[in-house]
């Protein structure tokens, strides 16, 4: 009888997790992603499938992630409110001098920089509308350049530790110092960024024809904008310094963001509430709910089973394990979103302690979501930004494009991870 009860509890846990993740991705009845995640976590606790203590511990594991997300969201919203991204996008249009291929390269480079230094969510949320506005002023088709914002947000998200909140999740808030990080991920990231560029540029070749108007207005940067830019620059330097010394990134990110915001608001004598209302705070309970859902899945034994399979594969063929693990989590990220998959990957990586295996898990979590519109939070935020501008791209269209763009980049990055290290 206890076995039957355990089996029934596992089935119910899986059902609740499946409903919660499906609700996050599909948003039936307009219910937000955060409510689905929190409701699923609450059902696990109320149904005694996860104890209050286990849930509290699971939520507490994400403290560094919450602080990092809060700080990055504040900085990104401050940059948007002060027009920094519109200023950069307008300069890119002018520098392109009417040549679509040149503008494509410039926006791609801007996307790499924004993703690496301000996280992939910033690229999706604030660079996307800036690129749309700039291309509309230039009277050119915006979609090829908007696609850059979606694909580079994931492709460049393991260039630096601060480029993706999922990085903190996979490494359980204990990221490697900047030097070892670059030694392990610089080549795979460069290959992923390069492969993504080549394939995406090829798929958009027909749309990137004909000159456009490059004499677009450039927003004026006032004193508040310059202070915000300086604060963001110093924040990035502080985070790189923290990463170089192996320190956690959450607290420095949040403190620097609050200080930057406080300086701008105090100088301009403005209230913080209009800006704070625009930040997507619901992301924080969403992530906390996902931590509890994964704790519930861990109780079913599925993570231990997966860890054992990967461990056996690693012992038999280390390089094959890199491709299997990276490809597996990449595929899973498109089924259930990469944040819960990142939590599972963290458990698998910690179980084996193999640097190249954990690197392959992170590459799959970060890069895999370039296949579908539901793969990552950044891509979902990109879709929301497009809807606000009345630009529509459906899931099948994105899937067809992602099926061309993502696999070469993933294989190139995993190959670099597999052959750079020996198990």
SULTA-V953626 format. One record per helix or strand. SS is the DSSP state (@ for helix, = for strand). FROM is the first residue (numbers start at 1). TO is the last residue. Records with the same first field share a line. If there is no record, write none. Layout:
SS: FROM-TO / FROM-TO
//
This chain:
@: 2-26 / 28-30 / 33-46 / 52-60 / 63-81 / 84-96 / 100-118 / 120-137 / 143-155 / 161-163 / 165-170 / 178-203 / 223-244 / 250-268 / 273-278 / 282-299 / 302-316 / 318-336 / 338-352 / 355-371 / 377-388 / 395-420
//
